[in-house]
Amino acid sequence: MAKHYQLKTPTMRFLEAVDPQKRSIQQILLDAFRETGTELAAAKSVGITQQTYNAWKYRLNLAESVFRISRGLEHGDTPSEDSPDESSE
């Protein structure tokens, strides 16, 4: 578990600290993507660049989860409320 925390940058920790819902950075990123539908819009809603969003997506092993959410959005499905990548927490 300690390795998981070493993956977080100071900015990631800051975003978690100021999140009113006290979500993990993984959940913040996934929720932003789920709500907006694009990485660019998700990044803007969180207050980071698209490049940073993309780098964090891979750093935190969220790429597959983001892909699954995007496939659901393309097909008009409502993504599940459950965290798609609970194994990384």
C-alpha positions as semicolon CSV with decimal commas, in nm:
position;residue;x (nm);y (nm);z (nm)
1;M;0,000;0,000;0,000
2;A;0,284;0,243;0,070
3;K;0,384;0,233;-0,295
4;H;0,036;0,357;-0,389
5;Y;0,090;0,677;-0,191
6;Q;0,431;0,736;-0,345
7;L;0,260;0,766;-0,684
8;K;0,078;1,080;-0,574
9;T;0,229;1,416;-0,656
10;P;0,187;1,718;-0,427
11;T;-0,077;1,852;-0,666
12;M;-0,270;1,525;-0,647
13;R;-0,262;1,541;-0,267
14;F;-0,376;1,903;-0,278
15;L;-0,674;1,819;-0,500
16;E;-0,773;1,542;-0,258
17;A;-0,738;1,777;0,039
18;V;-0,963;2,047;-0,110
19;D;-1,223;1,806;-0,248
20;P;-1,546;1,866;-0,054
21;Q;-1,643;1,499;-0,093
22;K;-1,298;1,378;0,029
23;R;-1,257;1,148;-0,272
24;S;-0,930;0,989;-0,377
25;I;-0,753;1,145;-0,675
26;Q;-0,845;0,836;-0,876
27;Q;-1,214;0,891;-0,805
28;I;-1,187;1,265;-0,874
29;L;-1,038;1,198;-1,217
30;L;-1,286;0,924;-1,306
31;D;-1,586;1,127;-1,188
32;A;-1,468;1,430;-1,387
33;F;-1,437;1,218;-1,701
34;R;-1,773;1,052;-1,639
35;E;-1,940;1,393;-1,595
36;T;-1,779;1,568;-1,891
37;G;-1,717;1,290;-2,144
38;T;-1,373;1,405;-2,262
39;E;-1,027;1,416;-2,112
40;L;-0,987;1,784;-2,203
41;A;-1,311;1,884;-2,029
42;A;-1,235;1,658;-1,733
43;A;-0,891;1,813;-1,696
44;K;-1,034;2,165;-1,710
45;S;-1,299;2,081;-1,452
46;V;-1,029;1,955;-1,214
47;G;-0,798;2,249;-1,286
48;I;-0,515;2,070;-1,465
49;T;-0,400;2,046;-1,827
50;Q;-0,504;1,765;-2,058
51;Q;-0,141;1,652;-2,069
52;T;-0,136;1,625;-1,690
53;Y;-0,469;1,439;-1,688
54;N;-0,331;1,192;-1,942
55;A;-0,005;1,142;-1,749
56;W;-0,194;1,087;-1,422
57;K;-0,432;0,847;-1,595
58;Y;-0,137;0,619;-1,674
59;R;0,051;0,686;-1,351
60;L;-0,253;0,583;-1,145
61;N;-0,348;0,290;-1,373
62;L;-0,678;0,448;-1,476
63;A;-0,641;0,412;-1,854
64;E;-0,858;0,101;-1,879
65;S;-1,126;0,251;-1,655
66;V;-1,136;0,571;-1,862
67;F;-1,158;0,361;-2,178
68;R;-1,449;0,159;-2,039
69;I;-1,631;0,475;-1,934
70;S;-1,576;0,626;-2,279
71;R;-1,710;0,314;-2,450
72;G;-2,021;0,331;-2,233
73;L;-2,070;0,697;-2,314
74;E;-2,034;0,630;-2,688
75;H;-2,309;0,370;-2,671
76;G;-2,541;0,590;-2,466
77;D;-2,501;0,383;-2,152
78;T;-2,501;0,540;-1,809
79;P;-2,172;0,442;-1,645
80;S;-2,189;0,255;-1,316
81;E;-2,166;0,452;-0,993
82;D;-1,912;0,199;-0,865
83;S;-1,546;0,283;-0,893
84;P;-1,427;0,082;-1,197
85;D;-1,076;0,050;-1,059
86;E;-1,118;-0,029;-0,691
87;S;-0,827;-0,272;-0,696
88;S;-0,572;0,013;-0,718
89;E;-0,688;0,182;-0,398
